[in-house]
Amino acid sequence: MGKEAAGGRQQAAGTLLEVRELAKYFDVSRPWLNRVIEGAPRQILKAVDGVSFAINRGETLSLVGESGCGKSTVARLICGLYTPTRGSVIFDEVVPTPRLKVGDVITYVQPATRSPTTHRIVRRETSPDGRPVYITKGDNNAHEELWPFTLDRPSQARYAFAIPYVGYLFILLADPTARILLLALPALLIALLSLARLWREAGVLLEQRG
């Protein structure tokens, strides 16, 4: 997830979550032997295809649509329960600059072009005056950038490909199937307890009649 995040595209300032060209396809074909005998082709269900949106800090986004349009699939893709067929999901967090490490994806001003660039840190070295020097590379690029750079600001936004654990609970509750299970399990427990009580009462009646 998130491979396109380091492909050289810029994320808007203040963006907390960004979804880019997200797609998820499911293979709903019949078993291979059946398809060979019947000469039937594979069937691919495009549950989500090309979804893009961004949520800024302090904003709330409502994803609405008719049943079966892919809302729950998008939620599962965002929380990592599904792997995207295409696209990326990017979460942003601000950390102290010294905490940046190899593998982090950041947006910075490229020394050569003086334009914002989103790349992944692939090497971290130390300058003669003791400051960290970063070398980056786009995930879709074959080679590293030629211009090492330093960061003077005390903090830096990096892309985090995870969400706080509490977020999983809210995404779970947004799923219709999960809500049904949450309602069905207590009802099933009550039914089992009722059956156990009836079984005990039936046993008592049989003993009395015997």
Secondary structure, DSSP 8 states (H G I E B T S, - for coil): --GGGGSS----TTEEEEEEEEEEEEE----HHHHHHHT----EEEEEEEEEEEEETT-------STTSSHHHHHHHHHTSS--SEEEEEEEEEEEGGG--TT-EEEEE-TTT-SEEEEEEEEEEE-TTS-EEEEEE-TT-SS--S--B---SSEEEEEES---HHHHHHHHHTSHHHHHHHHHHHHHHHHHHHHHHHHHHHHHHHHHH-
